[in-house]
Amino acid sequence: MKNISRYKIEYGIIIPLILLAIISVITIYGATDIIQSNVSNAFIKQTLWYVLGFGVAFIIMFIGTDYLLKYAWIFYVIGVVSLLLLLFIGVPINNARCWFTIGDIATIQPSEFMKIILILILARVINDFNERNSNPTIKDELQLLVKVFIIVFIPSILTFLQPDTGAVIIYLAITFSMLFVSGIRFRWFAIIIGLILVLGLIGLGLYLFKSDLFVKIFGTNFFYRIDRLLDWQAKDGMQLSNALTAIGSAGLFGFGLGNTPIYFPEAHTDFIFSVFASNFGLIGSIVLVALLIFFDLKIINIAVKTKKNVYKYVIAGIIGMILYQQIQSIGMNIGLLPIVGITLPFISYGGSSLISYMIIAGIIFNLSNQTIRYWNAKR
């Protein structure tokens, strides 16, 4: 049996996480009057999810990241099968089949857990590649990229069909971050970015000038998703304009908890930052952003100190995912980025989302503990 006393969590990790949990619950409570009646007790559920989540995090810390990496391929198969089953038996919510339902108790969103699975499987693939190839050729790197593309493409296309464009973008952010630290030649990034730009411009050209052809190729659903994505430029959507009004009128200290002055949809999920900013103003928003940055830097510090490359790849995927979601979520709340349905990690309401991030927290706890023990042994 493992000696529990050997497991120590860095205060710089656990304290910010506890503060984020408190901020999440009180902000969701503050949004009670402007969210739908069927989630009016969301702050209670979020509290319960956090209690469960911390339990899951500590279990993951004891199990260890190596164990998760060992069975990464099994998790991948389970994740892909879950995404596939969603297309047939998933319960439609807001015209999307993203969830399995467990009676009236809860819903499970497999794409949230697929993000973690991709981090684990890509860390294994990249680490195995680097251990086999001390001086890889361009051909070797191309084979790696093809393998990575196939691994990411399968869940991406299944998630896209739900449809959940936001999750697909997160998959890509994870992949890009992990490849960036993998050691492959930087020319590949220029090629990848170039291909994305070319394909994006072709798609945008069809959307703007050949809409009928665009619909024939990609379907009506995707056409409206692009249309919604581009709405942010005009700032004329009710959701965004009301969120901007709530933030802009809050002043230095906000209207106070529970006093968001205007209604906007998804206040407890995608637009949770708008609720927080309207309740606590500019000063509160700066404090929250500073706390998020501090938490991110502590995670990056683990990657700097760890001696196992596979752990560096895992943390690269984690920080790529978290940082992208933080920037995208806050950016779309203040009108700087398109609205793509991205939640704010550890703050937004959601069972699957929060539990998936607490699994991530458990991995961070484990890697932090291993790093502390390693450097203590070196002294």
C-alpha positions in Angstrom: 0.0 0.0 0.0 1.3 3.4 -0.9 2.5 5.7 1.8 0.0 8.7 1.7 2.4 10.9 3.7 4.8 10.8 0.7 2.2 12.7 -1.4 2.6 16.5 -1.0 0.9 19.1 -3.2 2.6 22.4 -3.8 0.7 25.2 -2.2 1.1 27.3 -5.3 -1.1 24.7 -7.1 -3.7 23.7 -4.5 -4.5 27.2 -3.1 -5.3 28.8 -6.5 -7.4 25.8 -7.4 -9.4 26.2 -4.1 -9.8 29.9 -4.8 -11.1 29.2 -8.4 -13.6 26.7 -6.9 -14.9 29.4 -4.5 -15.1 31.9 -7.4 -16.9 29.4 -9.6 -19.6 28.6 -7.0 -20.3 32.2 -5.9 -20.3 33.5 -9.6 -22.8 30.8 -10.6 -24.9 31.7 -7.5 -24.7 35.3 -8.7 -26.1 34.2 -12.1 -29.1 32.4 -10.6 -31.6 35.1 -11.5 -30.6 35.2 -15.2 -30.2 31.5 -16.0 -32.9 29.1 -17.0 -35.2 27.7 -14.3 -34.1 24.1 -15.0 -30.6 25.0 -13.8 -31.6 27.4 -11.0 -29.8 25.2 -8.5 -26.7 25.2 -10.6 -24.5 26.6 -7.8 -25.5 23.6 -5.6 -24.7 21.1 -8.3 -21.4 22.9 -9.0 -20.5 22.6 -5.3 -21.2 18.9 -5.4 -19.3 18.5 -8.7 -16.3 20.2 -7.0 -16.5 17.9 -4.0 -16.5 14.9 -6.3 -13.9 16.5 -8.5 -11.4 17.0 -5.7 -11.9 13.3 -4.7 -11.2 12.3 -8.3 -8.1 14.5 -8.4 -6.6 12.9 -5.3 -7.3 9.4 -6.7 -5.6 10.4 -9.9 -2.6 11.7 -7.9 -2.3 8.4 -6.1 -2.8 6.3 -9.3 -0.1 8.2 -11.1 0.4 9.7 -14.5 2.5 6.7 -15.6 -0.5 4.4 -15.1 -2.7 6.7 -17.3 -0.1 6.8 -20.0 0.3 3.0 -19.9 -3.4 2.5 -20.8 -3.7 5.5 -23.1 -4.6 3.5 -26.2 -7.4 1.7 -24.3 -8.8 5.1 -23.2 -8.5 6.3 -26.8 -10.6 3.4 -28.1 -13.2 3.9 -25.4 -13.3 7.7 -26.2 -13.7 7.2 -29.9 -16.4 4.5 -29.4 -18.3 6.9 -27.1 -18.1 9.7 -29.6 -19.4 7.4 -32.3 -22.3 6.2 -30.1 -23.3 9.8 -29.5 -24.3 10.2 -33.1 -26.8 7.3 -32.8 -28.1 7.4 -29.2 -27.0 10.8 -27.9 -29.8 13.0 -26.5 -30.2 16.2 -28.6 -29.8 19.3 -26.6 -29.9 22.7 -28.4 -29.8 20.7 -31.7 -26.5 19.0 -30.8 -25.9 15.4 -29.8 -23.0 16.0 -27.4 -24.3 14.2 -24.3 -25.3 10.9 -22.8 -28.0 11.3 -20.1 -28.1 9.4 -16.8 -31.9 9.7 -16.1 -32.6 13.1 -14.5 -29.3 13.0 -12.5 -26.6 14.1 -14.9 -25.3 14.2 -18.4 -21.9 13.0 -19.7 -20.1 14.8 -22.5 -17.4 12.5 -23.9 -15.6 15.2 -25.8 -14.6 16.8 -22.5 -12.8 13.5 -21.6 -11.4 13.1 -25.1 -9.3 16.2 -24.6 -7.5 14.4 -21.7 -7.2 11.2 -23.7 -5.6 13.0 -26.6 -3.0 14.6 -24.3 -2.1 11.1 -22.9 -2.0 9.3 -26.3 0.0 12.1 -28.1 2.4 12.3 -25.2 3.1 8.5 -25.6 3.4 8.7 -29.3 5.8 11.7 -29.3 7.8 10.2 -26.5 8.1 6.8 -28.2 9.2 8.5 -31.4 11.9 10.6 -29.7 13.2 7.6 -27.8 13.5 5.6 -31.1 15.0 8.4 -33.1 17.8 10.3 -31.6 18.4 12.1 -34.9 15.2 11.9 -36.9 15.1 12.6 -40.6 12.5 14.6 -42.4 10.9 11.3 -43.4 10.7 10.2 -39.8 9.1 13.4 -38.7 6.6 13.2 -41.6 5.6 9.7 -40.5 5.1 11.1 -36.9 2.9 13.9 -38.2 0.8 11.5 -40.3 0.3 9.3 -37.2 -0.6 12.3 -35.1 -3.0 13.5 -37.8 -4.8 10.2 -37.9 -5.1 10.0 -34.1 -6.5 13.5 -33.9 -8.6 13.4 -37.0 -10.9 10.5 -35.9 -12.3 12.1 -32.7 -12.2 15.5 -34.4 -14.6 14.5 -37.2 -16.9 12.6 -34.8 -17.0 15.6 -32.5 -17.6 18.0 -35.4 -20.6 15.9 -36.5 -22.3 16.3 -33.1 -21.8 19.3 -33.8 -19.2 20.7 -31.3 -16.8 23.0 -33.2 -15.4 24.4 -29.9 -14.1 21.1 -28.8 -12.5 20.4 -32.1 -10.6 23.7 -31.9 -9.4 22.6 -28.4 -8.2 19.3 -29.9 -6.1 21.2 -32.4 -4.7 23.6 -29.7 -3.6 20.5 -27.7 -2.0 19.0 -30.7 -0.2 22.1 -31.8 1.1 22.8 -28.3 2.5 19.2 -27.9 4.1 19.2 -31.4 5.7 22.5 -30.6 7.7 21.0 -27.7 8.2 17.7 -29.4 11.5 18.7 -31.0 10.4 18.4 -34.7 11.8 20.9 -37.2 10.0 24.3 -37.1 9.6 24.3 -40.9 6.7 21.8 -40.3 4.8 24.5 -38.4 5.2 26.9 -41.3 3.9 24.2 -43.7 0.9 23.4 -41.4 0.0 27.0 -40.8 0.3 27.7 -44.5 -2.0 24.8 -45.4 -4.6 25.9 -42.7 -4.5 29.4 -44.1 -4.9 28.3 -47.7 -7.8 25.9 -46.8 -9.4 28.6 -44.6 -9.2 31.2 -47.4 -10.7 28.7 -49.9 -13.6 27.9 -47.5 -14.1 31.6 -46.7 -14.2 32.4 -50.4 -16.8 29.7 -51.0 -18.8 31.0 -48.0 -18.8 34.6 -49.2 -19.1 34.2 -53.0 -20.4 30.7 -53.7 -22.7 30.0 -50.8 -24.8 27.5 -52.7 -21.6 25.4 -53.5 -20.5 25.8 -49.9 -23.8 24.4 -48.6 -23.6 21.5 -51.1 -20.1 20.6 -49.9 -20.4 21.2 -46.2 -24.1 21.3 -45.5 -26.5 23.9 -44.1 -25.5 23.2 -40.5 -21.9 24.2 -41.0 -22.9 27.2 -43.1 -24.9 28.6 -40.1 -22.0 27.7 -37.8 -19.7 29.9 -39.9 -22.3 32.6 -40.0 -22.6 32.6 -36.2 -18.8 32.6 -35.9 -18.5 35.8 -38.0 -21.3 37.6 -36.2 -18.9 38.8 -33.5 -17.4 41.3 -35.9 -20.6 43.3 -36.1 -21.1 43.0 -32.3 -24.9 42.9 -33.0 -25.8 39.5 -31.5 -28.1 39.7 -28.5 -25.8 37.5 -26.4 -22.6 39.5 -27.1 -24.2 42.9 -27.0 -25.9 42.2 -23.6 -22.7 40.7 -22.2 -20.7 43.8 -23.2 -23.4 46.0 -21.7 -23.2 44.1 -18.4 -19.4 44.3 -18.3 -19.1 47.9 -19.6 -21.5 49.3 -17.1 -20.0 47.5 -14.0 -17.3 50.2 -13.3 -14.4 49.5 -10.9 -16.2 47.4 -8.3 -19.3 46.0 -10.1 -22.9 45.9 -9.2 -22.4 43.4 -6.4 -23.0 39.6 -6.2 -26.2 38.6 -8.0 -26.9 42.0 -9.5 -26.1 41.4 -13.2 -28.2 44.2 -14.8 -29.2 42.4 -18.0 -30.1 39.0 -19.3 -27.9 37.0 -21.7 -28.0 33.3 -22.6 -25.5 30.7 -21.2 -24.6 33.1 -18.4 -23.4 30.2 -16.2 -21.3 28.4 -18.9 -19.9 30.2 -21.9 -20.5 33.7 -20.5 -19.6 33.2 -16.9 -16.8 35.8 -17.1 -19.4 38.4 -18.1 -21.4 37.6 -14.9 -18.2 37.8 -12.8 -17.2 41.1 -14.4 -20.6 42.7 -13.9 -20.8 41.6 -10.3 -17.2 42.5 -9.3 -16.2 45.1 -11.8 -12.8 45.9 -13.3 -10.9 45.3 -10.1 -12.4 41.9 -9.6 -11.8 40.9 -13.2 -8.1 41.9 -12.9 -7.8 39.8 -9.7 -9.4 36.8 -11.5 -7.1 37.1 -14.5 -4.1 37.4 -12.3 -5.1 34.3 -10.4 -5.4 32.4 -13.7 -2.0 33.6 -14.9 -0.4 32.6 -11.6 -2.0 29.1 -11.8 -0.8 28.7 -15.4 2.8 29.7 -14.5 2.9 27.2 -11.7 1.9 24.5 -14.1 4.6 25.6 -16.6 7.1 25.6 -13.7 6.4 21.9 -13.2 7.3 21.2 -16.9 10.6 23.2 -16.5 11.6 21.2 -13.4 10.5 17.7 -14.4 13.2 15.4 -15.8 11.0 13.1 -17.9 10.3 14.2 -21.4 7.0 12.4 -21.5 5.8 14.6 -18.6 6.8 17.7 -20.4 4.7 16.7 -23.3 1.7 16.0 -21.0 2.0 19.4 -19.4 2.4 21.1 -22.8 -0.9 19.6 -23.8 -2.5 20.6 -20.5 -1.3 24.2 -20.7 -2.1 24.5 -24.4 -5.7 23.4 -23.6 -6.2 25.6 -20.5 -4.5 28.7 -22.0 -6.5 28.5 -25.2 -9.8 28.1 -23.4 -8.9 31.0 -21.0 -8.0 33.3 -23.9 -10.9 32.3 -26.1 -13.5 32.3 -23.3 -12.6 35.7 -21.9 -11.9 37.1 -25.4 -15.3 36.2 -26.7 -16.9 37.6 -23.6 -15.4 41.0 -24.3 -15.9 40.9 -28.0 -12.3 40.4 -29.1 -12.8 36.8 -30.4 -15.6 34.9 -32.1 -18.2 33.1 -30.0 -17.5 29.4 -30.4 -19.0 27.9 -27.2 -15.9 27.7 -25.0 -16.2 27.5 -21.3 -13.8 29.0 -18.8 -11.8 26.2 -17.1 -12.6 25.7 -13.4 -15.1 28.6 -13.4 -17.9 27.7 -15.8 -20.8 25.4 -14.7 -20.8 21.8 -16.0 -20.3 18.3 -14.6 -18.4 16.7 -17.4 -16.3 19.8 -18.0 -15.4 20.2 -14.3 -14.7 16.6 -13.7 -12.4 16.5 -16.7 -10.5 19.5 -15.4 -10.2 17.9 -12.0 -8.7 14.8 -13.7 -6.2 17.3 -15.2 -5.7 18.7 -11.7 -5.0 15.2 -10.4 -2.3 14.8 -13.1 -0.8 18.1 -12.1 -0.8 17.1 -8.4 1.0 13.9 -9.3 3.6 15.5 -11.5 4.1 18.3 -9.0 4.6 15.6 -6.2 7.1 13.7 -8.3 9.0 16.9 -9.1 9.2 17.8 -5.4 10.4 14.4 -4.4 13.0 14.3 -7.2 14.5 17.7 -6.2 14.4 16.8 -2.5 16.3 13.6 -3.2 18.9 15.6 -5.1 19.6 17.8 -2.1 
